[in-house]
Each structure stands twice: as structure tokens, then as C-alpha cells.
Amino acid sequence: MSEQWTASDAAAVLRRPGPHDDKYRRGVLGMRTGAAHYPGAAVLGVSAAWRTSIGMLRYVPPVDDAAPPFGLPTPASAVLAARPETVLGPPTGRSCDAWVIGSGTDAATRSAAELRELHELLGGGAPVVVDAGALDLIAECASRTAPVVLTPHGGEFERLWRSADLGDLPADWDSRGTDPAPRARATAHLASVLDATVLLKGSVTVCATPEGWTRSIGPATPWLASAGTGDVLAGILGALVAGRSADTPPDHELLGRLGATAALLHDHAARQASGDERADGTGRPIVASDVAAAIPRAFAELAAQHR
């Protein structure tokens, strides 16, 4: 079984602003998330990223997206209404330090133009957090050069495993996440095969790098088992990666530590919001936006544990 990632481990990774920082030195994150049917996913991820100590955030809506149904706002208008600090549109000068792609998107409705843009990001040098509707790109993008962090839940992990031509999942594979040991072994193997950092979400989350670094996080509060909390986690992770990438290009070991820290911060914020300090289901029901709103306090409490 992998080692446990602790609060003091996370505190050492969290980046705090200093007197010589400006908005660029604190990290610029680009997000290509949400779609006509899922504008809320973009709002949740952007809101979480802003609350995780980022200097600037640029939101890029999907190219040639369908018209919003049911009178919904476009993802861009929903993001701007919720977070007016956000810059809209692709970079025209300074490039982004990291990207988040896939949250709230569907490969089945992705346009050819959007696919080209995503392939360009994966063929670049900035690290990319690959979530949800963009996970299919990992198997098909032969030109990938960007360091990536994949954030699958159990079902998405199984699809990634099969797309990597690894055959049947191990006999002891536990899709529900109740037994962390086989999940840790499988995650480490997939990370090695895909040459990617993998953050397998679950009650106990596992983070593994291609070089074999593996850590477990949790168990998390069960109140996190709610729609939209994965979008919040992707935003947290994107912000942490962009903040570090502004200082130095991250290697996979650093991406692993950032992934584990994002999962711990995510759970800590959920416990703050729900009042479930023991992660045993006590406390009160919460929604994903409650988790995002609790990030600043959770960040401060974790950061204070740095020695």
C-alpha cells in the first residue's frame, strides 16, 4: 500500500504569495472547460481555481460549441457573471503557466476545431490537468509533449486502462475505492504506461507518477460524493500547478505532490463546509459550490501547518 499524504506534506507544497510577486508571478491558469449543456462545470472549476491562490485566470470557451439549450447562458457569460475577475479568450501575449481541460465537456459533441486546440495544448510545454470529457485524448494524441495530470474517477480509470491496451483490470481491482492497496498498484502501473501523473479519485484517492511515486489521500468525507465536486478539484489542482509552474517547469514528482495536495485541500474544504471533521458522514449536506467557497479557509489552515 502507498504511503499516506499528510497535512504537513501538503503545507510544504502550498505556494504563498511574497512581497515580490505580481499577478503573473503568482501563476496564470488557462481553463477550457464547460459546454453549452454544462455551463455550471466551468463556473465551479473557475471559482475553485480563483480561491486557491492564483494570480490570473483565463477562461477559453469551447470552439464551435452548440447553442445553449433551455435558455441557459453560454459558459463564458456564466463564468463572467460568477467571477468577473476572469479574463476571457485565448492568450494573445503571455502564455498560460498551466491548463485545465475537459471538465463539463463531452467528447461526442466536441467540434473538430476544438479538438485541434486541445491537441495543440497537449503538444505544448505547459502542464495540463486532463479531466472528465478530455481523458479520451490521452490514448489518441500521439504528439503529446506536455506533462499531464489525469483525474479519473473509477469508471473513467477503467476506460483509460482499456484504451492503453492493458487488457483486463487486475483481479483485485476495487472500483469503489474501499480497498486502497489494489487501487494504488493499478494507478502506479497506468501512470507508468501512459507516462502521466494519475490522480484516481475515490473515498481514498491515489496519486501516482510514472517514476513510481505513489501516495494515498483520505478517506475523504462522504459528503464529497456529489455532482460538481470533481470540477472543483480540477480547478484546485490547476491553480496549484500554475502557481508552481510560474516559478519552475514542474517534473512528474512535483506534479504528483501537487495532485496529492489538491486532493487533501479538496477534502479539507469539504469538511469545513459540512462540519464533518471526522470524515464519518456526520455534519450536514453540502453542494459543490459550498466546497469551493470553503477553500480559502481550508488553504489557510493547511498552510499554517508548514514548519
C-alpha positions as CSV (number, residue, x, y, z in Angstrom):
1,M,0.0,0.0,0.0
2,S,1.2,3.5,-0.8
3,E,2.2,6.0,1.9
4,Q,-0.4,8.4,3.3
5,W,-0.1,12.1,2.2
6,T,-0.4,14.2,5.3
7,A,-1.4,17.8,6.1
8,S,2.2,18.7,6.8
9,D,3.2,17.2,3.5
10,A,0.6,19.4,1.7
11,A,1.6,22.5,3.7
12,A,5.1,22.3,2.4
13,V,3.8,22.3,-1.2
14,L,1.3,25.2,-1.0
15,R,2.7,28.4,-2.5
16,R,2.1,31.6,-0.6
17,P,2.5,35.0,-2.3
18,G,5.5,37.1,-1.4
19,P,6.4,40.8,-1.5
20,H,8.0,40.5,-4.9
21,D,5.0,38.7,-6.6
22,D,2.7,40.2,-9.1
23,K,-0.3,38.6,-10.8
24,Y,1.9,36.9,-13.3
25,R,4.5,35.6,-10.9
26,R,1.6,34.0,-8.8
27,G,0.7,31.9,-11.9
28,V,-1.6,32.3,-14.9
29,L,-4.1,29.4,-15.4
30,G,-6.0,28.7,-18.6
31,M,-9.2,26.7,-18.5
32,R,-11.0,25.1,-21.4
33,T,-13.9,23.6,-19.5
34,G,-17.7,23.6,-19.6
35,A,-20.0,23.4,-22.6
36,A,-23.5,24.5,-23.7
37,H,-25.2,21.8,-21.7
38,Y,-22.8,22.1,-18.7
39,P,-22.0,25.8,-18.1
40,G,-22.0,25.1,-14.3
41,A,-18.9,22.9,-14.6
42,A,-17.0,25.9,-15.9
43,V,-18.2,28.1,-13.1
44,L,-17.3,25.6,-10.4
45,G,-13.8,25.0,-11.7
46,V,-13.1,28.7,-12.3
47,S,-14.4,29.6,-8.8
48,A,-12.3,26.9,-7.1
49,A,-9.2,28.0,-9.0
50,W,-9.6,31.6,-8.1
51,R,-9.9,30.6,-4.4
52,T,-6.7,28.5,-4.5
53,S,-4.3,31.4,-4.7
54,I,-3.9,32.1,-8.4
55,G,-2.7,35.4,-9.8
56,M,-4.7,35.4,-13.1
57,L,-7.2,33.1,-14.8
58,R,-8.0,33.0,-18.4
59,Y,-11.2,31.1,-19.5
60,V,-11.4,29.9,-23.1
61,P,-14.9,28.6,-24.1
62,P,-15.2,25.6,-26.5
63,V,-14.8,26.4,-30.2
64,D,-18.0,25.9,-32.3
65,D,-20.0,24.9,-29.3
66,A,-23.7,24.2,-29.7
67,A,-26.2,26.9,-28.8
68,P,-27.2,26.7,-25.1
69,P,-30.5,24.8,-24.5
70,F,-33.3,25.7,-22.1
71,G,-32.4,29.4,-22.2
72,L,-29.1,28.7,-20.4
73,P,-26.3,31.2,-20.5
74,T,-23.2,30.4,-22.5
75,P,-20.3,29.0,-20.4
76,A,-18.4,32.3,-20.9
77,S,-21.2,34.5,-19.8
78,A,-21.9,32.2,-16.8
79,V,-18.2,32.4,-15.8
80,L,-18.0,36.2,-16.1
81,A,-21.2,36.7,-14.1
82,A,-19.9,34.5,-11.3
83,R,-16.3,35.6,-11.4
84,P,-15.8,39.0,-13.0
85,E,-12.0,38.8,-12.3
86,T,-11.7,36.2,-15.1
87,V,-10.1,37.1,-18.4
88,L,-11.9,35.7,-21.4
89,G,-10.4,34.3,-24.6
90,P,-7.2,32.6,-25.7
91,P,-3.8,34.1,-24.8
92,T,-2.6,36.8,-27.1
93,G,0.6,37.7,-25.4
94,R,2.0,35.9,-22.3
95,S,1.2,32.2,-22.4
96,C,-0.5,30.4,-19.5
97,D,1.6,28.5,-17.0
98,A,-0.8,25.6,-16.9
99,W,-4.2,24.5,-18.3
100,V,-7.3,22.6,-17.2
101,I,-9.3,20.8,-19.9
102,G,-12.3,18.5,-20.0
103,S,-14.4,19.3,-17.0
104,G,-18.1,19.5,-18.1
105,T,-17.3,18.6,-21.7
106,D,-18.4,15.6,-23.9
107,A,-16.1,14.0,-26.5
108,A,-19.2,13.1,-28.5
109,T,-20.1,16.7,-29.1
110,R,-16.6,18.2,-29.4
111,S,-16.0,20.1,-32.6
112,A,-13.1,19.4,-35.0
113,A,-11.8,22.9,-34.3
114,E,-11.9,22.4,-30.5
115,L,-10.1,19.0,-30.9
116,R,-7.3,20.8,-32.8
117,E,-7.0,23.3,-30.0
118,L,-6.8,20.6,-27.3
119,H,-4.2,18.7,-29.3
120,E,-2.1,21.8,-29.6
121,L,-2.2,22.2,-25.8
122,L,-1.2,18.6,-25.3
123,G,1.6,19.1,-27.8
124,G,3.0,22.1,-26.0
125,G,5.2,22.6,-22.9
126,A,2.8,23.9,-20.2
127,P,1.4,21.2,-17.9
128,V,-2.2,20.2,-18.4
129,V,-4.7,18.9,-16.0
130,V,-6.9,16.5,-18.0
131,D,-10.4,15.8,-16.6
132,A,-13.6,14.1,-17.5
133,G,-14.5,14.7,-21.2
134,A,-10.9,15.2,-22.3
135,L,-9.5,11.9,-20.9
136,D,-10.1,10.2,-24.2
137,L,-7.4,12.4,-25.8
138,I,-4.6,10.7,-23.9
139,A,-4.8,7.5,-25.9
140,E,-5.2,9.2,-29.3
141,C,-2.8,12.1,-29.0
142,A,0.5,10.7,-30.4
143,S,2.1,14.1,-30.4
144,R,1.7,14.7,-26.6
145,T,4.7,16.5,-25.1
146,A,3.1,18.4,-22.3
147,P,3.4,17.0,-18.8
148,V,-0.2,15.9,-17.8
149,V,-2.1,15.1,-14.6
150,L,-5.1,12.8,-15.3
151,T,-8.1,13.0,-12.8
152,P,-10.3,10.0,-13.4
153,H,-12.9,8.5,-11.2
154,G,-13.2,4.7,-11.1
155,G,-15.2,4.3,-14.3
156,E,-13.0,6.7,-16.2
157,F,-9.9,4.9,-14.9
158,E,-11.3,1.6,-16.2
159,R,-11.8,3.2,-19.7
160,L,-8.2,4.6,-19.6
161,W,-6.9,1.2,-18.7
162,R,-8.6,-0.5,-21.6
163,S,-7.6,2.3,-24.1
164,A,-4.0,1.7,-23.1
165,D,-4.4,-1.9,-24.3
166,L,-3.7,-3.3,-20.8
167,G,-6.3,-6.0,-21.1
168,D,-8.5,-6.9,-18.1
169,L,-8.2,-5.0,-14.9
170,P,-6.3,-6.8,-12.1
171,A,-8.4,-9.4,-10.3
172,D,-8.2,-7.4,-7.0
173,W,-9.2,-4.1,-8.7
174,D,-11.7,-2.2,-6.4
175,S,-13.7,0.3,-8.5
176,R,-15.5,1.7,-5.4
177,G,-12.3,2.7,-3.6
178,T,-12.9,0.8,-0.4
179,D,-9.5,-1.0,-0.6
180,P,-6.7,1.4,-1.4
181,A,-3.9,-1.2,-1.9
182,P,-5.0,-2.7,-5.3
183,R,-6.0,0.8,-6.5
184,A,-2.6,2.1,-5.7
185,R,-0.9,-0.7,-7.6
186,A,-3.2,-0.3,-10.6
187,T,-2.7,3.5,-10.6
188,A,1.0,3.3,-10.4
189,H,1.0,0.8,-13.4
190,L,-1.2,3.0,-15.5
191,A,0.8,6.1,-14.7
192,S,4.0,4.3,-15.9
193,V,2.4,3.1,-19.1
194,L,0.8,6.4,-20.0
195,D,3.8,8.5,-18.9
196,A,1.4,10.7,-16.9
197,T,0.7,11.5,-13.3
198,V,-2.7,9.9,-12.4
199,L,-5.0,11.1,-9.6
200,L,-7.5,8.4,-9.1
201,K,-10.5,9.9,-7.3
202,G,-12.4,7.9,-4.6
203,S,-13.1,7.7,-0.9
204,V,-9.4,7.1,-0.7
205,T,-7.8,9.0,-3.6
206,V,-4.5,7.7,-5.0
207,C,-1.9,9.8,-6.8
208,A,0.9,8.1,-8.8
209,T,3.7,9.3,-11.1
210,P,5.4,7.5,-14.0
211,E,8.5,7.0,-11.8
212,G,6.6,5.1,-9.2
213,W,6.0,7.8,-6.6
214,T,2.6,6.9,-5.0
215,R,0.6,8.4,-2.2
216,S,-2.9,7.8,-0.7
217,I,-5.2,10.6,0.5
218,G,-8.2,10.0,2.7
219,P,-10.6,8.6,3.4
220,A,-12.5,11.8,2.5
221,T,-15.8,12.9,3.9
222,P,-18.6,11.1,2.2
223,W,-20.4,14.4,1.7
224,L,-18.0,14.9,-1.2
225,A,-19.9,12.3,-3.2
226,S,-21.9,14.9,-5.0
227,A,-22.2,16.3,-8.6
228,G,-19.7,19.0,-9.4
229,T,-17.2,18.3,-6.8
230,G,-14.8,16.8,-9.4
231,D,-15.0,20.2,-11.3
232,V,-13.9,21.9,-8.0
233,L,-11.0,19.5,-7.6
234,A,-9.8,20.1,-11.2
235,G,-9.9,23.9,-10.5
236,I,-7.9,23.5,-7.3
237,L,-5.3,21.3,-9.0
238,G,-5.0,23.6,-12.0
239,A,-4.3,26.6,-9.7
240,L,-1.7,24.8,-7.7
241,V,0.1,23.6,-10.8
242,A,0.0,27.1,-12.5
243,G,1.4,28.7,-9.3
244,R,4.3,26.3,-9.2
245,S,4.9,26.5,-13.0
246,A,5.3,30.2,-12.8
247,D,8.5,29.6,-10.8
248,T,9.9,26.5,-12.5
249,P,8.7,23.9,-15.0
250,P,7.3,21.0,-12.9
251,D,8.5,17.4,-13.3
252,H,6.3,14.5,-12.6
253,E,7.4,14.2,-9.0
254,L,6.3,17.7,-8.3
255,L,3.0,17.1,-10.2
256,G,2.4,14.1,-8.0
257,R,2.9,16.1,-4.9
258,L,0.6,18.9,-6.3
259,G,-2.0,16.3,-7.2
260,A,-2.0,14.8,-3.7
261,T,-2.1,18.2,-2.1
262,A,-5.1,19.2,-4.3
263,A,-7.0,16.1,-3.1
264,L,-6.2,16.9,0.5
265,L,-7.2,20.5,0.2
266,H,-10.4,19.5,-1.6
267,D,-11.4,17.1,1.3
268,H,-10.3,19.7,3.9
269,A,-12.6,22.3,2.3
270,A,-15.5,19.8,2.2
271,R,-15.0,19.0,5.9
272,Q,-15.0,22.7,6.6
273,A,-18.2,23.2,4.6
274,S,-20.0,20.1,6.0
275,G,-18.8,20.2,9.6
276,D,-17.7,16.6,9.2
277,E,-14.3,16.8,10.8
278,R,-14.0,13.0,11.4
279,A,-14.9,12.2,7.7
280,D,-17.5,9.7,9.0
281,G,-20.6,11.2,7.5
282,T,-21.6,13.4,10.4
283,G,-22.2,17.1,9.8
284,R,-24.5,18.5,7.2
285,P,-25.2,18.1,3.4
286,I,-23.3,20.3,1.1
287,V,-23.1,21.0,-2.7
288,A,-20.0,21.6,-4.8
289,S,-20.2,25.4,-4.6
290,D,-20.0,25.1,-0.8
291,V,-16.7,23.3,-1.2
292,A,-15.4,26.0,-3.5
293,A,-16.4,28.7,-1.0
294,A,-14.6,26.9,1.8
295,I,-11.3,26.7,0.0
296,P,-9.7,29.9,1.4
297,R,-10.1,28.9,5.0
298,A,-9.0,25.3,4.3
299,F,-5.9,26.7,2.4
300,A,-5.0,28.9,5.3
301,E,-5.4,26.2,7.9
302,L,-3.3,23.7,5.9
303,A,-0.6,26.3,5.1
304,A,-0.3,27.2,8.8
305,Q,1.0,23.6,9.4
306,H,4.2,24.3,7.4
307,R,7.3,24.0,9.6
